[in-house]
């Protein structure tokens, strides 16, 4: 239904310009597609999704969807970007070529919060915003993002081990929380999040 949605977006934009009684400027709407498993497979025009009665086709205005398939751009095309979007485009292009790709782009990210939030939304992985700032220090490149993701995975595994051991020895939740904080050097809030994540499962297995 993208052609229908784009008509609405563009129509609203032109209408708002008309209401301002100013010179109307062209509206250009593009679709950014971040799929890595396959190309955009939906229709790209209004007429292609309508059942037009015979003889009326010449009178039906068409509407074209301009799709940019980010993960399928070539290295040359990606290099043309001058903003942080080059880093984003490179990430998805590399991920399409290799599902196990570990970010290795050393380019400095100028708008860290925006880039990581976009990656979180497009990948469905909350960790990108969780690791944005660590010990008061913000990440500066995708290399650092990869390092922190790896560290986060290690800490998560250790937290599960500590919680399971705590339940095996029938420790109280307060004692387990204290162990988590000391052994992993994390805050009380982080410790409680891990206990919520793994505690119920571990407690039930002991029972």
N, C-alpha and C positions, 0 to 999 in steps of 0.2 A: 504493500500500500504506500510505498515511499512517494510515488508521483502525487497522490492525493495530499499527503502531508506537506510536500514542498509547495503545492499550490496555496495551501493555507498559510505557510510561513511567508511566502513572497507576497501574497495578497494582503496580509496584515501589515507588512512593511510598507507597501505602496499606499495603503489606506492611511496609515499614520502620517506619511509624508504629505498626502493630500490635505489632511486635516490641519497641518501646520501652515498650509498656504505658501509653501516654499517651492523652489525649483525641484522637480522630482529627479532623483538620480537613479541609475540602474541598480537593480538588486541581483546579486549573484549568489546562489545557494549551491554548495557542494556537499557531498556525502563522503565522510571519511570512514572507510571500512577497514577494520583491524583484524579480520579473520586470517588465521595462519594455516588452516587445514584445507581450505578450498577457496576458489575465486568467488566473487560476488555472483550469486546464482538467481537473484530476484530480477523482476522486470525493470527496465530502465526508461520506459516511456508510458504515458497515460493510455495511448491507444492499444498497447499490447496487453492491457489487463481489462479492457472494456469489451463487452459484446455489442458491437455496433450493428444495427439493422442495415440490411442491404440498401444501398443508395444514399445513406446518411454520412458515410465515412468522410466525404470531402468537406462536410460542414462541422465536423467535430475537431476542435483545436487539440493539437497534441501538446504534450509537456514532457520534456526530456530530463532525466536524472543524470547529473554529472557525478560519477563515482570515482574516488581515488582509492585504490587498493594499496594501503600503506605497506603491508607486509610483502607485497609483490613488486615494489619499486626496485630498480636496479641500483647498484652502488653509485653509479654516476648521477642518477636522479636524486638520491638521498644526499649526496655531497653538495647539491645546489642549495639545500636549506642552510640558512645562516643562524637561525634561532635554536632554542632548546629542542624544537621539534625534530631536528636532525638526529638527536640522541634517541628520541622516541621512535622515529621511523627505523633507525638502525636496529634498535632492540627487537622490534617485531619482525623485521626482515631476517635477522639472524635466528630468531626463534622458529620462523617458518622453515628455514634450511636445516635446523638442528633443534629438535624438541628438548634436548638436554643442555641447550646453550646456557652458559654462565656469563653474565654481563662482564665485558672486558673493555668497555669504552672509557678511556681516561679523560675524555673531554669534560671540562668543568661545566656543571649545571648551574645556570644563572638563576632559574626560578625553581628551586628544589621542591617546595611544597606543591606547586602546580603540577610538575612532572610526575612526582610520586603518586599524587591523587589520581592522575590520569591513568597511570599504570595499574593502580588498584582497581579502578572501575573497569578497565578494559580486560584485565586478567582475572578479576574476581579474587585476588589475593590481598588480604588485609595487611600482610606483613610489610608491604611497601611504605605505608604511612606509619606503621608501628616503629620502624627502624629509622625514620627520617631524622630524629634527634636522639642521640644516645649520650648520656652523661654530659648534657649541655652542648654537645658538639654535633653540628649538622653535617650530613654527607655532602660531598662536593662532586662526585662522579659516580658512574655506574659501577666502576671497579669497587668503590667503597660500599655501594649498595650490595654487591655480591658478597663482599667480606662479612657484612653485618647479617645478611641472610644466612650465610653458612654458620656464623656464630650463634644466631638465634636458633637454628636447627639443632646445634650441639647442646645448647642450654636447655632446650625443650626436652631432648632425650635424657639429659642428666636429671632434670626435674622429675620426670616420670619414674626414673630409677629410685630417687630419694624418697618419693611418696610411697612407692610400692614397698620399699624396705621399711619405712616408718609404720605402715599398716601391718606388716609381717611381725614386727616387734611390739605391736599394740601401743604405739606412741599416740599421745593426744594430738589433736589438730594444731594446737598452739606449738607443741614441740616440733612438729613437722614443718610448720611455717618458719620457725626459728632456724631449723637446719637448712631450709631452702635459701633463706636470706644469707646465711653465713657461707655456705658452700658455693653458691652461685653469684654472690655479691650483687644481689638484686634488691629492689625495694619491697616493703611489706605488701604493697598493692600487687606487684608482679607475682609475688609468692602466692598470694591468695588466688590470683587468676589461674596459676598452674594447679593449685589444689582443687579448685572448682573444675578444671579441665580433666584431671586424672584421678582426683580423690575418690569420687563415687565409684568409678570402675574398679579401682584398687581395693576399696573397702569391701565391695560386694564379693570380689574374688577371694578375699581372706575369709569372709563369713561362710 
